[in-house]
Structures are given as structure tokens and as C-alpha cells.
Amino acid sequence: MTIQTLHPAGWKPAKGYANGMAAQGRMILTGGMIGWNALCEFETDDFLGQVEQTLKNIVAVLKEGGAGPEHLVRLTWYVTSKAEYLADLKSLGAIYKQVIGRHYPAMAVVQVVALMEDRAKVEIEATAIVPD
């Protein structure tokens, strides 16, 4: 296997993310993806709706590079509201699984004051490794 989840022995299981990933192959890195459509238009101001579109945008960029969600090794989330992120984790997880599947790369979530696009509530950078 070219992509491996790293979980130190004796550590409590990580839920919804990996503590680390090891991978070898061709790297694909996205810019900060936000929750607008291909025409750079927001279809919703709903946090979960923007997360869904953002993840779909990541999958589209990965596909363009010959990769899929299973090749993700890292996601860095920037959210404008920790409260909105935490408000409905069950629905957030369902959206994630619908778009990405049951693949959980290393992740970080950071609350920020604002994003460059005023209507954006979430921005996610992704790193994927496509096996040689």
C-alpha cells in the first residue's frame, strides 16, 4: 500500500481524521477551495451547504489531476465560526461521507476572523498523493 494511516500504539482512536499519513507518489495540492460553484457563485449561505460544495470542488480538482478522495492525505479547514462547525457534527459527518467516503486523512480545523470572499464560511486546502 502506498498510502498508510499512522496511529501510534496505545493512542485513543482518532474519530473522523487521522493523526498522520505516510504516502509515496505524485502530489496534488489544491488552493483554498470554498463553497461556490464552477461559476464562482454561492448557491447558499448555509454552513453545511457550503461545506458540501467545498468538498465537491476538491473532488473535482482531484479528478482533474487523476486522483480521487481516497488519495487525500491532508485537509486543512478554515472556518469563520467554530460554533457553526460544531453545531451539527452528525450532519457534517454525513456530508463528508457522501462526498469523500470513509477515507479520513490527517486534518486540522482552524477558526479565522474572515475569509477573502465575504460570503464564504469555510475554506479547505487539500493534499493528495497518487501512487506511482
Long-range contacts (C-beta under 8 A, 24 or more apart in sequence): 2-129, 2-131, 2-132, 3-70, 3-71, 3-73, 3-129, 3-131, 5-104, 14-104, 16-93, 16-96, 16-104, 16-107, 17-104, 17-105, 17-106, 17-107, 18-104, 18-105, 18-106, 18-107, 19-106, 20-106, 21-73, 21-74, 21-105, 21-106, 23-73, 23-129, 23-131, 24-129, 24-131, 24-132, 25-129, 25-130, 25-131, 25-132, 26-129, 26-130, 26-132, 27-127, 27-128, 27-129, 27-130, 28-61, 28-62, 28-65, 28-67, 28-71, 28-126, 28-127, 28-128, 28-129, 28-130, 29-125, 29-126, 29-127, 29-128, 30-58, 30-61, 30-62, 30-124, 30-125, 30-126, 30-127, 31-125, 32-78, 32-115, 32-123, 32-124, 32-125, 33-57, 33-58, 33-61, 33-123, 33-124, 33-125, 33-126, 34-115, 34-117, 34-120, 34-122, 34-123, 35-120, 35-121, 35-122, 36-117, 36-120, 42-117, 42-119, 42-120, 45-119, 45-121, 47-79, 47-81, 47-84, 47-85, 47-87, 47-121, 47-122, 48-88, 48-91, 48-92, 48-95, 50-120, 50-121, 50-122, 51-92, 51-95, 51-96, 51-122, 52-95, 52-98, 52-99, 54-122, 54-123, 54-124, 55-95, 55-96, 55-99, 55-100, 55-124, 56-99, 58-124, 58-126, 59-99, 59-100, 61-126, 62-126, 62-128, 65-128, 65-130, 66-130, 67-128, 67-130, 69-99, 69-100, 69-101, 69-103, 70-101, 70-103, 71-128, 71-129, 71-130, 71-131, 72-100, 72-103, 72-105, 72-126, 72-127, 72-128, 73-105, 73-106, 73-127, 73-128, 73-129, 74-105, 74-106, 74-107, 74-126, 74-127, 75-105, 75-106, 75-107, 75-108, 75-124, 75-125, 75-126, 75-127, 76-107, 76-108, 76-110, 76-124, 76-125, 77-107, 77-108, 77-109, 77-110, 77-122, 77-123, 77-124, 78-110, 78-111, 78-112, 78-115, 78-122, 78-123, 78-124, 79-109, 79-110, 79-111, 79-112, 79-121, 79-122, 80-111, 80-112, 80-113, 80-114, 80-115, 80-120, 80-121, 80-122, 81-111, 81-121, 82-111, 84-121, 85-109, 85-111
